[in-house]
């Protein structure tokens, strides 16, 4: 048996609750020792031998944990109250779930924990991160972790919600910009912080009249990232590019496959299986919106001869429908491992695309430009915007219209020049 897990079993929970097969306990999580020699205090939920742990933001060593129930010092009384607050939040959600028609499910608990406040901003972020990880949303968890690190660098390890005012947000924005973050990145951090504040208001832990975001308060700035959409001639140059190495050709072809597959991102492409090929089409759902969209839109991309050639050249054995089309994932990875594989392939592809872009005179060529180019090439060819919207998997045509508009500055410049092209 794992000695650290065994050590956790030997520590006595501070508080216990059990109902209908679900157990909630405030425990000292001794599976991993912290740098200061303490261990994190967490709320452990057990159901059908499965366990999930939710942070309280508090720590203790084994000896002080054993003495905590009877401790009378002001600091320990405050710590016990914080632990009880965290425990009560989780216990309350569990009781609510048990009373509902669907009963208890960890995924429902994780979603609601992510909307609950645990004492302060830092701990609420940690609870959100743990809930996202438990839900397999590793990318989102990483974004929230990065936001928290930047927030703690600016304001410390215990940030009360009362301190999140418009003035605080203005100063935080200036700090982030001074640290070299651009407006796009800063806006991303601010939206994550706003989400935590929104969760706190919904759970009733802070009052809505204290809301610091919005008109007349703090408004999140938006930076305009460089969205590159290529024309057909540039795409032809990429497809025909070769430096004589198979590595470059492999990642070049993955980019081209992404472009042809309705601009699918690499996360979706690497998860494709041969069983997703149906009647000459590749059928899949966008991972990015699968969890959040009420209506699940299946995307269908015609399997063109060019795509089949790429599969034949770089793909797995096609005799088993359960095989992934490309040889990067095997379906046995944890969410963290899957995320790392996709990130690695994307990074290597972007490295090769930078070399290709430099050779053909295109700056900013990345995996994202495949999706941008797919949409824009269709638009310029006269394709119906409803078809483009369906192909991209957008929830509405309005979303597609706004998406396309952001790529067409070069077309507007060209058309403006035509207004005074008197020599033609």
C-alpha positions as CSV (number, residue, x, y, z in Angstrom):
1,X,0.0,0.0,0.0
2,X,1.1,3.6,-0.7
3,X,2.6,4.8,2.6
4,X,1.4,8.3,2.1
5,X,-2.1,7.1,1.4
6,X,-1.8,4.9,4.5
7,X,-0.7,7.9,6.6
8,X,-3.8,9.8,5.5
9,X,-6.0,6.9,6.5
10,X,-4.4,6.9,10.0
11,X,-5.2,10.6,10.6
12,X,-8.6,11.3,12.2
13,X,-11.0,13.4,10.3
14,X,-11.9,16.7,12.0
15,X,-15.6,16.4,10.8
16,X,-17.5,13.6,9.2
17,X,-20.9,13.3,7.4
18,X,-22.4,10.3,5.7
19,X,-25.7,9.9,3.8
20,X,-26.9,7.4,1.2
21,X,-23.4,6.0,0.5
22,X,-21.7,9.4,0.2
23,X,-19.2,10.4,2.9
24,X,-17.8,13.9,3.4
25,X,-14.8,14.4,5.7
26,X,-12.4,17.2,6.6
27,X,-9.0,15.5,6.5
28,X,-5.3,16.1,6.6
29,X,-4.1,15.1,3.2
30,X,-0.7,13.5,3.9
31,X,-0.2,12.1,0.4
32,X,2.1,14.9,-0.5
33,X,4.2,17.0,2.0
34,X,4.5,20.7,1.4
35,X,7.8,22.6,1.3
36,X,7.3,23.9,4.9
37,X,6.7,20.4,6.3
38,X,2.9,20.8,6.6
39,X,0.1,19.0,4.7
40,X,-2.9,20.5,3.0
41,X,-6.3,20.3,4.8
42,X,-8.9,19.2,2.4
43,X,-12.6,18.1,2.2
44,X,-12.7,14.5,1.0
45,X,-15.8,13.1,-0.7
46,X,-16.1,9.4,-1.0
47,X,-18.7,7.6,-3.2
48,X,-18.5,4.0,-4.5
49,X,-14.8,3.8,-3.5
50,X,-14.0,6.8,-5.6
51,X,-12.5,9.8,-3.8
52,X,-12.2,13.5,-4.7
53,X,-10.4,16.1,-2.7
54,X,-11.3,19.8,-2.4
55,X,-9.0,22.4,-0.9
56,X,-9.7,24.6,2.1
57,X,-6.6,26.7,1.8
58,X,-5.4,25.7,5.2
59,X,-2.5,23.5,6.3
60,X,-1.1,21.7,9.3
61,X,1.4,19.1,10.4
62,X,0.4,15.7,11.8
63,X,0.9,16.7,15.4
64,X,-1.0,20.0,15.3
65,X,-3.8,18.3,13.3
66,X,-4.3,15.8,16.1
67,X,-4.5,18.6,18.7
68,X,-6.7,20.8,16.5
69,X,-10.1,19.7,17.9
70,X,-9.3,20.8,21.4
71,X,-7.0,23.8,20.5
72,X,-8.2,27.1,22.0
73,X,-5.7,29.6,20.5
74,X,-7.2,32.4,18.4
75,X,-5.3,31.2,15.4
76,X,-6.5,27.6,15.7
77,X,-10.1,28.7,16.4
78,X,-10.0,30.8,13.2
79,X,-8.5,27.8,11.3
80,X,-11.3,25.5,12.6
81,X,-14.0,27.9,11.6
82,X,-12.5,28.2,8.0
83,X,-12.4,24.4,7.8
84,X,-16.0,24.1,9.0
85,X,-17.1,26.7,6.4
86,X,-15.5,24.7,3.6
87,X,-17.0,21.5,4.9
88,X,-20.5,23.0,5.2
89,X,-20.3,24.2,1.6
90,X,-19.4,20.8,0.3
91,X,-21.8,19.0,2.6
92,X,-24.7,21.3,1.6
93,X,-24.1,20.6,-2.1
94,X,-23.9,16.9,-1.5
95,X,-27.2,17.0,0.4
96,X,-28.8,19.0,-2.4
97,X,-27.6,16.5,-5.0
98,X,-28.9,13.5,-3.0
99,X,-32.4,15.1,-2.8
100,X,-32.6,15.6,-6.6
101,X,-33.9,13.2,-9.2
102,X,-30.5,12.3,-10.7
103,X,-29.0,11.6,-7.3
104,X,-25.3,12.1,-6.6
105,X,-22.7,12.4,-9.4
106,X,-19.2,13.7,-8.9
107,X,-19.4,15.7,-12.2
108,X,-22.4,17.6,-10.7
109,X,-20.5,18.1,-7.4
110,X,-17.5,19.4,-9.3
111,X,-19.6,21.9,-11.3
112,X,-21.2,23.3,-8.1
113,X,-18.0,23.3,-6.1
114,X,-16.6,25.4,-8.9
115,X,-19.3,27.9,-8.3
116,X,-18.8,28.0,-4.5
117,X,-16.7,30.3,-2.5
118,X,-14.2,29.0,0.0
119,X,-13.3,31.8,2.3
120,X,-11.3,34.1,0.0
121,X,-10.4,34.7,-3.7
122,X,-7.3,32.4,-3.6
123,X,-9.2,29.4,-2.1
124,X,-12.1,29.9,-4.5
125,X,-9.6,29.8,-7.4
126,X,-8.1,26.6,-6.0
127,X,-11.5,25.0,-5.6
128,X,-12.4,25.9,-9.2
129,X,-9.1,24.5,-10.4
130,X,-9.6,21.2,-8.6
131,X,-13.2,21.0,-9.9
132,X,-12.0,21.6,-13.5
133,X,-9.3,18.9,-13.1
134,X,-11.8,16.4,-11.7
135,X,-14.0,17.2,-14.7
136,X,-11.1,16.4,-17.1
137,X,-10.9,20.1,-18.2
138,X,-7.2,20.3,-17.9
139,X,-6.7,23.3,-20.3
140,X,-9.2,25.4,-18.4
141,X,-7.6,24.4,-15.1
142,X,-4.2,25.5,-16.4
143,X,-5.6,28.9,-17.4
144,X,-7.1,29.5,-14.0
145,X,-3.8,28.3,-12.3
146,X,-1.8,30.9,-14.3
147,X,-4.3,33.6,-13.4
148,X,-4.0,32.8,-9.7
149,X,-0.2,32.9,-9.8
150,X,-0.3,36.3,-11.4
151,X,-2.9,37.5,-8.9
152,X,-1.0,36.2,-5.9
153,X,2.2,37.9,-7.2
154,X,0.3,41.2,-7.2
155,X,-1.9,40.9,-4.0
156,X,-0.6,38.1,-1.9
157,X,-1.8,34.6,-0.7
158,X,-5.0,35.6,1.1
159,X,-7.1,38.0,-0.9
160,X,-10.5,38.9,0.6
161,X,-13.3,39.4,-1.8
162,X,-13.9,42.8,-0.3
163,X,-10.6,44.0,-1.8
164,X,-11.8,43.3,-5.4
165,X,-12.9,46.8,-6.2
166,X,-12.7,48.8,-9.4
167,X,-9.6,50.6,-8.0
168,X,-8.0,47.2,-7.3
169,X,-8.7,46.0,-10.8
170,X,-7.3,49.2,-12.4
171,X,-4.1,48.7,-10.4
172,X,-3.9,45.0,-11.3
173,X,-4.3,45.8,-15.0
174,X,-1.4,48.3,-14.8
175,X,0.7,45.7,-12.9
176,X,0.1,43.1,-15.5
177,X,0.9,45.4,-18.4
178,X,4.1,46.6,-16.7
179,X,5.1,42.9,-16.3
180,X,4.9,42.6,-20.1
181,X,1.5,41.1,-20.5
182,X,-0.5,42.4,-23.5
183,X,-4.1,43.5,-23.4
184,X,-5.3,40.1,-24.8
185,X,-3.6,38.2,-22.0
186,X,-4.6,40.7,-19.3
187,X,-8.2,40.5,-20.5
188,X,-8.1,36.7,-20.2
189,X,-6.9,37.0,-16.5
190,X,-9.5,39.5,-15.7
191,X,-12.3,37.4,-17.2
192,X,-11.2,34.4,-15.0
193,X,-11.2,36.7,-11.9
194,X,-14.7,37.9,-13.0
195,X,-15.9,34.4,-13.2
196,X,-14.8,33.7,-9.6
197,X,-16.6,36.8,-8.5
198,X,-19.7,35.8,-10.4
199,X,-19.6,32.4,-8.7
200,X,-19.3,34.1,-5.3
201,X,-22.4,36.3,-6.0
202,X,-24.5,33.3,-7.2
203,X,-23.6,31.3,-4.1
204,X,-24.6,34.2,-1.9
205,X,-21.2,34.7,-0.4
206,X,-20.9,38.3,-1.5
207,X,-23.5,40.9,-2.3
208,X,-24.3,41.9,-5.9
209,X,-24.0,45.6,-5.0
210,X,-20.3,45.0,-4.4
211,X,-19.8,43.8,-8.0
212,X,-16.7,45.6,-9.4
213,X,-17.1,44.9,-13.1
214,X,-19.2,46.8,-15.7
215,X,-20.0,50.2,-17.1
216,X,-19.0,53.0,-14.7
217,X,-16.8,50.5,-12.7
218,X,-14.0,48.4,-14.2
219,X,-14.4,47.4,-17.8
220,X,-12.3,44.6,-19.2
221,X,-10.1,45.7,-22.1
222,X,-9.9,43.6,-25.2
223,X,-6.7,43.3,-27.3
224,X,-6.9,42.4,-30.9
225,X,-4.8,39.4,-31.6
226,X,-3.3,38.8,-35.0
227,X,-5.7,36.6,-36.8
228,X,-4.1,35.4,-39.9
229,X,-6.2,34.1,-42.8
230,X,-4.3,33.0,-45.9
231,X,-5.3,33.1,-49.5
232,X,-5.3,30.1,-51.8
233,X,-1.9,31.0,-53.3
234,X,-0.3,31.1,-49.9
235,X,-1.9,27.8,-48.9
236,X,-0.5,26.2,-52.1
237,X,3.0,27.5,-51.2
238,X,2.7,25.8,-47.8
239,X,1.4,22.5,-49.2
240,X,4.3,22.4,-51.7
241,X,7.0,23.4,-49.3
242,X,9.7,20.9,-48.5
243,X,13.1,21.2,-46.9
244,X,13.9,17.6,-47.6
245,X,13.0,16.3,-44.1
246,X,10.2,14.0,-43.2
247,X,9.6,15.8,-39.9
248,X,8.8,19.1,-41.7
249,X,6.5,17.3,-44.2
250,X,4.6,15.5,-41.4
251,X,3.8,18.7,-39.5
252,X,3.1,20.5,-42.7
253,X,0.6,17.8,-43.7
254,X,-1.1,17.9,-40.2
255,X,-1.7,21.6,-40.7
256,X,-3.1,21.0,-44.2
257,X,-5.3,18.2,-42.8
258,X,-6.6,20.7,-40.2
259,X,-7.4,23.2,-42.9
260,X,-9.3,20.6,-45.0
261,X,-11.1,19.2,-42.0
262,X,-13.3,22.3,-41.6
263,X,-10.4,24.1,-39.7
264,X,-10.6,21.5,-36.8
265,X,-8.1,22.3,-34.1
266,X,-5.3,19.8,-33.2
267,X,-7.1,18.7,-30.0
268,X,-9.9,17.4,-32.1
269,X,-7.8,16.0,-34.9
270,X,-5.5,14.0,-32.7
271,X,-8.6,12.4,-31.0
272,X,-10.2,11.3,-34.3
273,X,-10.6,7.5,-34.8
274,X,-11.3,5.5,-37.9
275,X,-14.8,4.9,-36.6
276,X,-15.4,8.6,-37.0
277,X,-15.2,8.2,-40.8
278,X,-18.8,7.5,-42.0
279,X,-20.0,7.4,-45.6
280,X,-17.0,9.4,-46.9
281,X,-17.1,12.0,-44.2
282,X,-15.2,12.7,-40.9
283,X,-17.8,13.2,-38.2
284,X,-16.9,14.7,-34.8
285,X,-17.8,17.2,-32.1
286,X,-15.7,20.2,-31.0
287,X,-14.1,19.4,-27.7
288,X,-14.0,23.1,-26.9
289,X,-17.8,23.5,-26.8
290,X,-19.0,20.0,-26.1
291,X,-19.3,20.6,-22.4
292,X,-20.8,24.0,-22.6
293,X,-23.3,23.8,-25.5
294,X,-26.8,22.7,-24.8
295,X,-27.2,21.6,-28.4
296,X,-24.5,19.2,-29.5
297,X,-23.6,20.0,-33.1
298,X,-21.9,17.2,-35.1
299,X,-19.4,18.6,-37.6
300,X,-19.0,16.7,-40.9
301,X,-16.0,17.2,-43.2
302,X,-15.8,15.5,-46.5
303,X,-12.8,13.1,-46.6
304,X,-11.1,14.5,-49.7
305,X,-8.4,12.7,-51.7
306,X,-5.8,15.0,-50.2
307,X,-6.9,14.1,-46.7
308,X,-6.9,10.4,-47.5
309,X,-3.4,10.7,-48.8
310,X,-2.2,12.3,-45.6
311,X,-3.8,9.5,-43.6
312,X,-2.2,6.9,-45.8
313,X,1.2,8.5,-45.3
314,X,1.2,9.3,-41.6
315,X,-1.8,7.5,-40.1
316,X,-2.2,4.4,-37.9
317,X,-3.3,1.0,-39.1
318,X,-6.8,1.5,-40.5
319,X,-8.0,-2.1,-40.1
320,X,-9.2,-1.5,-36.6
321,X,-12.0,1.1,-36.3
322,X,-11.1,1.9,-32.7
323,X,-7.6,3.0,-33.7
324,X,-6.9,6.7,-33.6
325,X,-6.3,8.0,-37.2
326,X,-3.0,9.6,-36.2
327,X,-0.4,7.9,-34.0
328,X,-0.2,10.3,-31.1
329,X,-2.9,9.2,-28.6
330,X,-4.0,5.7,-27.7
331,X,-7.0,6.5,-25.5
332,X,-5.4,5.3,-22.3
333,X,-4.0,8.6,-21.3
334,X,-5.1,10.6,-18.3
335,X,-6.6,14.0,-19.1
336,X,-3.2,15.6,-18.1
337,X,-1.3,13.3,-20.3
338,X,-3.7,13.8,-23.2
339,X,-3.3,17.6,-22.8
340,X,0.5,17.3,-22.8
341,X,0.5,15.2,-26.0
342,X,-1.7,17.6,-27.9
343,X,0.3,20.6,-26.6
344,X,3.6,18.9,-27.7
345,X,2.4,18.1,-31.2
346,X,1.0,21.7,-31.6
347,X,4.3,23.2,-30.4
348,X,6.3,21.1,-32.8
349,X,3.9,22.0,-35.7
350,X,4.1,25.7,-34.9
351,X,7.9,25.5,-34.9
352,X,7.9,24.0,-38.4
353,X,5.3,26.5,-39.6
354,X,7.5,29.4,-38.4
355,X,10.2,28.0,-40.7
356,X,7.8,27.6,-43.6
357,X,6.3,31.0,-43.1
358,X,9.7,32.7,-43.1
359,X,10.5,30.9,-46.4
360,X,7.3,31.9,-48.2
361,X,7.1,35.4,-46.6
362,X,4.1,34.9,-44.3
363,X,4.5,36.1,-40.7
364,X,2.5,34.6,-37.8
365,X,1.8,31.3,-39.4
366,X,0.4,28.9,-36.7
367,X,-2.0,26.0,-36.3
368,X,-4.8,28.5,-35.7
369,X,-4.4,30.0,-39.2
370,X,-5.7,26.7,-40.6
371,X,-9.2,27.4,-39.1
372,X,-9.1,31.1,-40.0
373,X,-8.1,30.3,-43.6
374,X,-10.7,27.6,-44.0
375,X,-13.5,30.0,-43.1
376,X,-12.2,32.9,-45.1
377,X,-11.4,31.0,-48.2
378,X,-15.0,29.7,-48.3
379,X,-16.3,33.2,-47.7
380,X,-14.3,34.7,-50.5
381,X,-15.4,31.9,-52.8
382,X,-19.0,32.9,-52.2
383,X,-20.1,30.1,-49.9
384,X,-23.3,30.6,-47.9
385,X,-22.5,31.9,-44.4
386,X,-25.0,29.4,-43.0
387,X,-22.9,26.6,-44.5
388,X,-19.7,28.1,-43.1
389,X,-21.3,28.4,-39.7
390,X,-22.4,24.8,-39.7
391,X,-18.9,23.6,-40.9
392,X,-17.2,25.5,-38.1
393,X,-19.6,24.2,-35.4
394,X,-20.7,27.7,-34.4
395,X,-23.8,28.1,-32.3
396,X,-25.2,30.9,-34.5
397,X,-24.7,32.6,-37.8
398,X,-24.0,35.9,-35.9
399,X,-21.0,34.2,-34.2
400,X,-19.7,33.2,-37.7
401,X,-20.3,36.7,-39.1
402,X,-18.3,38.3,-36.3
403,X,-15.6,35.7,-36.6
404,X,-15.2,36.3,-40.4
405,X,-15.2,40.0,-40.0
406,X,-12.1,40.0,-37.9
407,X,-10.0,38.5,-40.8
408,X,-11.0,40.8,-43.6
409,X,-9.0,44.0,-42.9
410,X,-6.6,43.1,-45.8
411,X,-9.7,42.9,-48.1
412,X,-10.9,46.3,-46.9
413,X,-7.5,47.8,-47.5
414,X,-7.5,46.4,-51.0
415,X,-11.0,47.5,-51.8
416,X,-10.3,51.0,-50.4
417,X,-7.3,51.2,-52.8
418,X,-9.6,50.3,-55.7
419,X,-11.6,53.4,-55.1
420,X,-8.8,55.5,-56.4
421,X,-7.3,53.0,-58.9
422,X,-7.8,55.4,-61.8
423,X,-5.3,53.7,-64.1
424,X,-7.2,50.4,-64.4
